[in-house]
Amino acid sequence: MAHSFDELVELQRAADQAYNRVEELRDGYGAPTASIWTGEQTEKNCRRLQCLNQMCERAAA
């Protein structure tokens, strides 16, 4: 799978955004093993992870 330089830059930016979002979530909720999440936290984080996955898929397409 060959990518142009611009495509690679876009993929790296998407990966950086996803990584930064994970860090924000970790800062806000703590590490996953630090405490047990409530049902609401689990639901919110599942939705956020789905959104991040979609962003990465769009960037890779």
C-alpha positions as CSV (number, residue, x, y, z in Angstrom):
1,M,0.0,0.0,0.0
2,A,1.8,3.1,-1.2
3,H,1.0,6.5,0.3
4,S,2.0,9.9,-0.8
5,F,3.8,12.1,1.6
6,D,0.7,14.2,2.2
7,E,-1.3,11.1,3.0
8,L,1.3,9.9,5.5
9,V,1.3,13.3,7.1
10,E,-2.5,13.2,7.4
11,L,-2.3,9.7,8.9
12,Q,0.3,10.8,11.4
13,R,-1.9,13.8,12.4
14,A,-4.9,11.5,12.9
15,A,-2.8,9.1,15.0
16,D,-1.5,12.1,17.1
17,Q,-5.1,13.3,17.6
18,A,-6.2,9.9,18.7
19,Y,-3.3,9.6,21.1
20,N,-3.9,13.0,22.6
21,R,-7.6,12.2,23.1
22,V,-6.6,9.0,24.9
23,E,-4.3,11.0,27.2
24,E,-7.1,13.5,27.9
25,L,-9.4,10.6,28.8
26,R,-6.8,9.1,31.0
27,D,-6.2,12.4,32.8
28,G,-9.9,12.9,33.2
29,Y,-10.8,9.4,34.4
30,G,-7.5,7.9,35.5
31,A,-5.8,4.8,34.2
32,P,-8.2,2.0,33.4
33,T,-7.0,-0.1,36.3
34,A,-7.0,2.8,38.8
35,S,-10.7,2.4,39.7
36,I,-13.7,0.6,38.4
37,W,-15.8,2.8,36.0
38,T,-19.4,3.4,36.5
39,G,-21.9,2.3,33.9
40,E,-22.1,5.8,32.6
41,Q,-18.3,6.2,32.3
42,T,-18.1,2.9,30.5
43,E,-20.8,3.9,28.0
44,K,-19.3,7.4,27.4
45,N,-15.8,5.9,26.8
46,C,-17.2,3.2,24.5
47,R,-18.8,5.9,22.4
48,R,-15.6,8.0,22.4
49,L,-13.5,5.0,21.3
50,Q,-15.9,4.3,18.5
51,C,-15.6,7.9,17.3
52,L,-11.8,7.7,17.5
53,N,-11.8,4.5,15.5
54,Q,-14.0,6.1,12.9
55,M,-11.6,9.1,12.7
56,C,-8.6,6.7,12.2
57,E,-10.5,4.7,9.6
58,R,-11.4,7.8,7.6
59,A,-7.8,9.1,7.8
60,A,-6.5,5.7,6.5
61,A,-9.0,5.5,3.6
